[in-house]
Amino acid sequence: MPPAPSLRDLFDAHHCGIGACVVGARVGAWRGIGAARFLVKDCIDVQGFPSSRGLPLLACAAAESNADVVEALLNAGAVCCGKTNMDELSLGVTGANGHYGNVRNALNGNCVSGGSSAGSAVAVALGAADFALGTDTVGSVRIPAALNNLVGFRPSLGRYSRAGIAPVSSSKDVCGTIAPTVGVIAEIDCVLAGGALHGNPDTARIGIVPALWQGVSGEVASACASACKRLETQGWRLVEIEASDVASASPRLNAIVGLHEFHETFGAYLERRRVPYSIAELFSSVASTEIRDLHARFLDSGARHRPSARLYREAVGQVATLRSSLLKAMTAKRTNFLMHPTTLGGATAADTASRSNASYMYMRNAGFAAILGFPAITVPMSLSANGCGLGIEICGAPGADAEVIGAGLMIERVIQ
């Protein structure tokens, strides 16, 4: 009988790493779990190592300093063990990377990992680290966390520093965290945002937006029904909130806002870093045909379909109106939280056709919290027929991060 594969073999086989490094803890002790090991998505700076953003052309110079979030974790006693693979320029959601290898799902190597924080999720699921940092613009932390049966947390805008992190969208980018349990997410949040550990939420009422439960696969519907039944058995009350206008508009608004902000935001980043390549040159080196097409049609400064400044301003105004309306509806129903499936389906087969068709299935619900600026956490529900993860998401009003994590802690205990 051949020997069992080592963790290093699994790490390599799933293409979840870019490079190994060991950056030691500074002072103090990590709260609760000793000298925790963490990994960093390769668009987040670690001093002395390049940040490729998924493209070899950008791995041209080592970072001069740590991103603020990395520095905070090191000062708290954690140990950075390496950098993780990702969709090129954070513009995909399946883990596809033709340069460093397509990241494979930790639970079934024939399936996609989800992305763009693909390697971060897979590495944690394989046991290579206690937690990992990623970035979440539309769903890039929560999607791979869900598909790899992990917890993924998107904080409110501004809760964690973005210094030292490559941008995509100035109004939606956040640094997020991926871990095996909500408890670990809470520990990390204490370090990155300060404050005490998170307690029980004030209310056991959860809002359900029916539009976000429509169009899901049969196995997602079944898993969600089981989770809801367990919650109701434990005294949680599920209250329906009509927000179909928000749900239907969020994919379009995410696209307009994100596509308009990318060129200016990322261009300024390249200029600050003195990168010797233009955005057009970088996109010409992208292996993904979908991402190259995205640039040609929407992102290039002269692209025919790039959202105009007028359309962008209208979208920003509409987001503010929809957010206000939804918060009023939540207040009227006396709930601080919403709950829905993280993705519409499970991890698809890792072939080109599946990857190109996966974006809407993975981004529709995840993008809901992103465009509204809601903190959100995905918690594992069960495994799909192919052995990959299925998640359920809890989100709340901007700034209600501690309450969302607290709700996640309680819901995790009930549904698992």
C-alpha positions in Angstrom: 0.0 0.0 0.0 1.4 3.4 -0.9 2.1 5.8 1.9 -0.6 8.4 2.7 0.0 11.8 1.2 1.6 14.4 3.5 0.0 17.7 4.2 2.6 19.3 1.9 1.6 16.9 -0.9 -2.1 17.9 -0.4 -1.2 21.6 -0.3 0.7 21.3 -3.6 -1.9 19.0 -5.3 -4.7 21.5 -4.6 -2.6 24.5 -5.8 -3.5 26.6 -2.8 -0.1 28.1 -2.1 2.0 30.8 -3.8 5.0 30.7 -1.5 6.0 29.6 1.9 7.4 32.0 4.6 7.6 32.0 8.3 7.1 35.4 9.9 7.2 35.0 13.7 5.1 36.5 16.4 6.2 39.7 18.1 5.1 40.2 21.7 2.3 39.0 23.8 0.2 35.9 23.3 -2.6 35.0 20.9 -5.8 34.9 22.8 -7.2 31.5 23.4 -5.4 29.3 20.8 -1.7 29.7 21.5 0.7 30.7 18.7 -1.9 30.5 15.9 -0.6 29.9 12.3 -2.2 32.0 9.6 -1.9 32.4 5.9 -2.4 35.5 3.7 -4.0 35.9 0.3 -1.4 37.1 -2.2 -2.9 40.5 -2.6 -2.1 41.4 1.1 1.4 42.5 1.9 3.9 40.5 4.0 7.2 42.3 4.5 10.0 40.9 2.4 7.7 38.9 0.1 6.1 39.9 -3.2 2.3 40.3 -3.6 1.5 38.9 -7.0 -2.3 39.5 -7.0 -2.4 36.2 -8.9 -0.1 37.4 -11.7 3.6 36.6 -12.1 4.2 40.1 -13.6 3.2 41.7 -10.3 5.6 39.5 -8.3 8.4 41.8 -9.3 9.2 43.4 -5.9 9.1 42.4 -2.2 6.7 44.4 0.0 8.5 46.9 2.1 6.2 46.6 5.1 3.4 44.4 6.4 -0.3 45.2 5.7 -1.8 46.7 8.9 -3.9 43.5 9.5 -0.8 41.3 9.2 1.1 43.6 11.6 -1.7 43.5 14.1 -1.8 39.7 14.1 2.0 39.3 14.4 1.9 41.7 17.4 -0.8 39.6 19.0 1.4 36.5 18.8 0.3 34.8 15.6 2.7 33.3 13.1 2.4 34.0 9.3 3.2 30.8 7.5 2.8 31.8 3.8 0.8 33.4 1.0 -2.0 31.8 -0.8 -3.1 31.4 -4.4 -6.1 33.4 -5.8 -8.1 34.2 -8.9 -6.1 36.7 -11.0 -6.5 40.3 -9.7 -9.3 39.1 -7.4 -11.7 39.2 -10.4 -12.9 35.6 -10.3 -15.0 33.4 -7.9 -13.9 29.9 -8.8 -10.2 29.7 -7.9 -9.1 29.6 -11.5 -5.4 30.6 -12.0 -3.6 29.5 -15.2 -0.2 30.7 -13.8 -0.1 29.1 -10.4 -2.6 26.4 -11.0 -6.4 26.2 -10.6 -7.2 25.9 -6.9 -9.1 22.6 -6.1 -11.7 22.1 -3.5 -10.2 20.7 -0.3 -13.1 18.2 0.1 -13.3 17.0 -3.5 -10.4 17.8 -5.8 -12.5 17.4 -8.9 -14.6 20.5 -7.9 -13.9 24.2 -7.8 -12.8 25.8 -4.6 -14.6 29.1 -4.9 -12.7 32.4 -5.0 -11.1 34.7 -5.2 -9.6 33.9 -1.8 -9.4 30.4 -3.0 -6.0 29.2 -1.6 -6.8 30.8 1.8 -10.0 28.7 2.2 -8.5 25.4 0.9 -5.3 25.7 3.0 -7.4 26.1 6.2 -9.7 23.2 5.2 -6.6 21.1 4.7 -5.2 22.0 8.1 -2.2 24.0 6.8 -3.2 26.9 9.1 -5.5 27.8 11.9 -7.0 30.6 9.9 -6.4 32.8 6.9 -6.8 36.3 5.6 -8.6 37.1 2.3 -10.4 39.9 0.7 -14.1 40.3 0.0 -15.4 42.7 -2.6 -18.6 40.8 -3.7 -18.1 37.5 -1.9 -14.5 36.4 -2.3 -14.1 35.3 1.3 -17.5 33.8 2.0 -17.9 31.9 -1.3 -14.7 29.7 -0.9 -15.3 29.4 2.9 -18.8 28.0 2.2 -17.7 25.6 -0.5 -14.9 24.2 1.7 -17.2 23.8 4.8 -15.6 26.7 6.7 -16.7 30.0 8.3 -16.0 33.2 6.4 -16.5 36.7 7.7 -16.9 40.0 5.8 -16.7 43.0 8.2 -18.3 46.4 7.8 -16.3 48.8 5.6 -13.6 50.4 7.7 -13.7 47.9 10.6 -10.3 46.5 9.5 -7.6 48.6 7.9 -7.0 48.2 4.2 -3.5 49.6 4.2 -1.2 47.2 2.3 -4.0 45.5 0.4 -4.4 45.6 -3.4 -7.8 47.2 -4.2 -10.6 46.3 -6.6 -13.5 48.6 -5.5 -13.0 51.5 -3.1 -16.6 51.3 -1.7 -16.8 47.5 -1.3 -13.3 46.1 -0.6 -12.7 44.7 2.9 -10.2 42.3 4.4 -12.1 39.2 5.6 -11.2 36.1 7.6 -11.6 32.4 7.1 -11.5 29.8 9.9 -12.9 26.4 11.0 -15.3 27.9 13.6 -17.1 31.2 14.4 -15.2 31.2 17.7 -11.9 31.6 15.9 -13.4 34.4 13.7 -14.4 36.1 17.0 -10.8 35.8 18.4 -9.4 37.4 15.2 -11.9 40.2 15.3 -10.9 41.1 18.8 -7.3 41.6 17.6 -8.1 43.4 14.3 -11.0 45.6 15.6 -10.4 45.6 19.4 -13.0 45.0 22.1 -14.3 42.0 24.0 -15.4 38.6 22.8 -18.9 38.6 21.3 -21.9 37.6 23.3 -25.4 36.6 22.5 -27.5 38.8 20.2 -30.3 40.9 21.8 -33.0 39.1 19.8 -33.7 35.6 18.5 -35.6 36.9 15.5 -34.1 36.5 12.0 -35.3 38.1 8.9 -35.9 36.1 5.7 -35.9 37.8 2.3 -37.8 35.3 0.2 -36.2 36.5 -3.1 -32.8 35.3 -1.8 -34.2 31.8 -1.2 -35.5 31.4 -4.7 -33.5 29.8 -7.5 -31.4 27.6 -5.2 -30.5 24.0 -6.0 -32.5 21.1 -4.5 -29.7 20.2 -2.0 -29.2 23.8 -0.9 -33.0 24.1 -0.3 -33.0 20.9 1.7 -30.1 21.9 3.8 -31.6 25.3 4.5 -34.9 23.8 5.4 -33.2 21.5 7.9 -31.2 24.4 9.4 -34.4 26.6 9.8 -36.2 23.7 11.5 -33.5 23.3 14.0 -33.4 27.0 14.7 -37.2 27.2 15.2 -37.0 24.2 17.5 -34.5 26.1 19.7 -36.8 29.1 19.9 -35.6 31.3 17.0 -38.3 33.0 15.1 -38.0 33.5 11.3 -39.8 36.6 10.1 -40.4 37.4 6.4 -39.1 40.7 5.1 -40.1 42.0 1.7 -37.0 43.3 0.0 -37.3 41.8 -3.5 -36.3 45.2 -5.0 -33.0 45.1 -3.2 -32.4 41.4 -4.1 -33.2 41.9 -7.7 -31.1 45.1 -8.0 -28.0 44.0 -6.2 -26.3 42.1 -9.0 -26.7 45.1 -11.4 -25.6 47.6 -8.8 -22.6 45.5 -7.8 -21.5 45.4 -11.4 -21.9 49.1 -12.1 -20.2 50.2 -8.9 -17.4 47.7 -9.0 -16.6 48.1 -12.7 -16.6 51.9 -12.5 -14.3 52.0 -9.5 -11.8 49.4 -10.6 -9.8 51.3 -13.2 -9.2 54.4 -11.1 -8.7 52.5 -7.8 -6.3 49.9 -9.2 -4.6 52.3 -11.5 -3.7 54.6 -8.5 -2.4 51.5 -6.6 -0.1 50.6 -9.4 1.2 54.1 -9.6 1.9 54.3 -5.9 3.7 50.9 -6.1 5.7 52.1 -9.2 4.7 49.0 -11.0 6.3 49.1 -14.5 3.2 47.8 -16.3 0.0 49.4 -17.4 -3.4 47.9 -16.6 -3.7 46.9 -20.2 -0.4 45.1 -20.1 -1.3 43.3 -17.0 -4.6 42.1 -18.5 -2.8 40.9 -21.6 -0.9 38.5 -19.3 -4.1 37.2 -17.6 -4.7 33.5 -18.4 -8.5 33.6 -17.8 -10.4 34.3 -21.0 -13.4 35.5 -18.9 -11.3 38.1 -17.0 -9.6 39.3 -20.2 -13.1 39.7 -21.8 -14.2 41.5 -18.7 -11.4 44.0 -19.2 -12.0 44.5 -22.9 -15.8 45.0 -22.5 -16.0 46.9 -19.2 -12.8 47.8 -17.4 -10.5 49.4 -20.0 -10.6 53.2 -20.0 -11.9 53.2 -23.5 -14.2 50.2 -23.1 -17.5 50.6 -24.9 -19.6 49.2 -22.0 -17.7 50.8 -19.1 -20.3 52.4 -16.7 -20.4 56.1 -17.2 -19.9 58.6 -14.3 -23.6 59.4 -14.5 -24.7 55.8 -14.2 -22.2 55.3 -11.3 -23.6 58.2 -9.4 -27.2 57.0 -10.0 -26.2 53.5 -8.7 -24.6 54.9 -5.6 -27.8 56.9 -4.9 -30.0 53.9 -5.5 -27.8 51.8 -3.1 -28.3 54.4 -0.3 -32.1 54.4 -0.9 -32.4 50.6 -0.9 -30.2 50.3 2.2 -32.4 52.8 4.1 -35.6 51.1 3.0 -34.3 47.7 4.1 -33.1 48.9 7.5 -36.5 50.4 8.2 -38.2 47.1 7.2 -35.9 45.2 9.6 -36.7 47.6 12.4 -40.4 47.2 11.8 -40.1 43.4 12.1 -37.9 43.8 15.2 -34.9 41.9 13.8 -31.2 42.9 13.5 -30.3 40.1 11.2 -31.1 38.5 7.8 -30.3 34.9 6.9 -30.1 33.2 3.5 -28.1 30.6 1.5 -24.6 31.8 0.9 -24.6 30.4 -2.6 -27.4 29.1 -4.9 -25.6 25.8 -5.4 -22.6 23.7 -4.3 -19.2 23.4 -5.8 -19.4 22.6 -9.5 -17.0 20.3 -11.5 -13.7 22.0 -12.2 -14.0 22.3 -15.9 -14.0 25.4 -18.1 -17.8 25.3 -18.9 -18.6 25.0 -15.2 -16.3 27.8 -14.2 -17.7 30.2 -16.8 -21.3 29.6 -15.7 -20.6 29.7 -11.9 -20.4 33.5 -11.3 -24.1 34.2 -10.9 -24.7 31.1 -8.8 -22.0 32.1 -6.4 -22.2 35.9 -6.4 -26.0 36.6 -6.4 -26.6 36.2 -2.7 -23.1 37.0 -1.5 -23.3 40.3 -3.4 -26.4 41.4 -1.4 -24.4 42.2 1.8 -21.5 43.5 -0.2 -23.4 46.3 -2.1 -25.3 47.3 1.1 -22.2 47.4 3.2 -23.6 44.8 5.6 -21.2 42.7 7.8 -21.9 39.0 6.9 -20.8 35.6 8.1 -21.2 32.3 6.4 -21.6 29.2 8.6 -21.4 25.6 7.4 -24.7 23.7 7.2 -23.9 20.3 5.6 -22.1 18.7 2.8 -23.4 18.4 -0.8 -23.8 15.2 -2.7 -20.2 15.6 -4.1 -18.8 16.1 -0.6 -18.2 19.8 -0.7 -19.6 22.4 1.7 -22.9 24.3 1.8 -23.2 27.4 3.8 -25.8 29.7 5.3 -25.2 33.4 5.7 -26.2 35.8 8.5 -25.8 39.6 7.9 -26.8 42.7 9.7 -26.7 46.5 9.6 -23.4 48.4 8.9 -21.4 48.5 12.1 -23.3 45.6 13.7 -20.3 43.3 13.3 -20.1 42.1 16.9 -23.8 41.3 16.9 -23.5 39.4 13.6 -20.6 37.3 14.9 -22.6 36.7 18.1 -25.5 35.5 16.1 -23.2 33.3 14.1 -21.8 31.7 17.3 -25.4 30.8 18.4 -26.6 29.6 15.0 -23.4 27.5 14.5 -24.1 25.6 17.7 -27.7 25.0 16.7 -27.4 23.9 13.1 -24.3 21.8 13.5 
